[in-house]
Amino acid sequence: MRQIYNFEQKEPPRLREKQLRRELERRTLQRQTLCLALGSLLILCCIVLSAICFSGIMPLFSFLCAGYLCLAGAGGGILVLAFVRSREGEIPC
């Protein structure tokens, strides 16, 4: 593993409990966000499969599922763009 700090030349930065807890909270939030995103993708996949299965029996249901998928995809895309731009510093949050 590549060393970031030269411990013989300089003293390593001091770590405080507050900094460590903040990093732990950040990692936990990232993990929770990833689980939420994967869960929503699985739900959308289930909606796609149900729309395909019921397309011959209930075409109105399939049409409504397709409309919902379009709206959910557009909304998700807008949220992704907003979060990416706010992280880059373009949009103040």
C-alpha positions as CSV (number, residue, x, y, z in Angstrom):
1,M,0.0,0.0,0.0
2,R,1.3,3.4,-0.9
3,Q,2.0,5.7,2.0
4,I,0.4,9.1,1.9
5,Y,2.5,10.7,4.6
6,N,6.2,10.5,5.3
7,F,6.2,9.7,9.0
8,E,9.9,10.0,9.5
9,Q,10.0,13.6,8.1
10,K,6.8,15.1,9.5
11,E,4.3,14.3,12.2
12,P,1.1,12.8,11.0
13,P,-2.1,14.9,11.2
14,R,-4.0,14.7,14.4
15,L,-7.3,12.9,14.2
16,R,-10.1,14.0,16.4
17,E,-13.1,11.9,17.5
18,K,-15.4,14.5,15.9
19,Q,-13.7,14.1,12.5
20,L,-13.8,10.3,12.7
21,R,-17.5,10.3,13.6
22,R,-18.2,12.7,10.7
23,E,-16.4,10.4,8.3
24,L,-18.3,7.4,9.7
25,E,-21.6,9.3,9.2
26,R,-20.7,10.2,5.7
27,R,-19.9,6.6,4.7
28,T,-23.1,5.4,6.4
29,L,-25.1,7.9,4.4
30,Q,-23.4,6.9,1.2
31,R,-24.3,3.2,1.9
32,Q,-27.9,4.1,2.7
33,T,-28.2,6.2,-0.5
34,L,-26.8,3.4,-2.6
35,C,-29.3,0.9,-1.1
36,L,-32.2,3.3,-1.7
37,A,-31.1,3.8,-5.3
38,L,-30.8,0.1,-5.9
39,G,-34.2,-0.6,-4.3
40,S,-35.9,2.0,-6.5
41,L,-34.3,0.5,-9.6
42,L,-35.6,-3.0,-8.6
43,I,-39.1,-1.6,-8.2
44,L,-38.9,0.1,-11.6
45,C,-37.8,-3.3,-13.1
46,C,-40.7,-5.0,-11.5
47,I,-43.1,-2.4,-13.0
48,V,-41.5,-3.0,-16.4
49,L,-42.0,-6.7,-16.1
50,S,-45.6,-6.4,-15.0
51,A,-46.3,-4.0,-17.9
52,I,-44.9,-6.5,-20.3
53,C,-46.8,-9.5,-18.8
54,F,-50.1,-7.7,-18.7
55,S,-49.8,-5.9,-22.1
56,G,-52.1,-8.4,-23.9
57,I,-54.6,-8.7,-21.0
58,M,-54.8,-5.1,-19.8
59,P,-53.4,-2.6,-22.3
60,L,-54.5,0.4,-20.2
61,F,-52.5,-0.9,-17.2
62,S,-49.5,-1.3,-19.5
63,F,-49.9,2.2,-20.8
64,L,-50.2,3.7,-17.3
65,C,-47.0,1.7,-16.2
66,A,-45.2,3.1,-19.2
67,G,-46.3,6.6,-18.4
68,Y,-45.2,6.2,-14.7
69,L,-41.8,4.9,-15.9
70,C,-41.3,7.9,-18.1
71,L,-42.1,10.3,-15.3
72,A,-40.0,8.4,-12.8
73,G,-37.0,8.3,-15.1
74,A,-37.3,12.0,-15.9
75,G,-37.6,13.0,-12.2
76,G,-34.7,10.8,-11.3
77,G,-32.6,12.3,-14.1
78,I,-33.3,15.8,-12.9
79,L,-32.4,14.9,-9.3
80,V,-29.1,13.3,-10.4
81,L,-28.2,16.5,-12.4
82,A,-29.1,18.7,-9.5
83,F,-27.0,16.8,-7.0
84,V,-24.0,16.5,-9.4
85,R,-24.1,20.2,-10.1
86,S,-24.5,21.1,-6.5
87,R,-21.5,18.9,-5.6
88,E,-19.4,20.7,-8.2
89,G,-20.4,24.0,-6.7
90,E,-22.5,25.3,-9.6
91,I,-25.8,25.4,-7.7
92,P,-25.7,26.7,-4.1
93,C,-27.7,24.4,-1.8
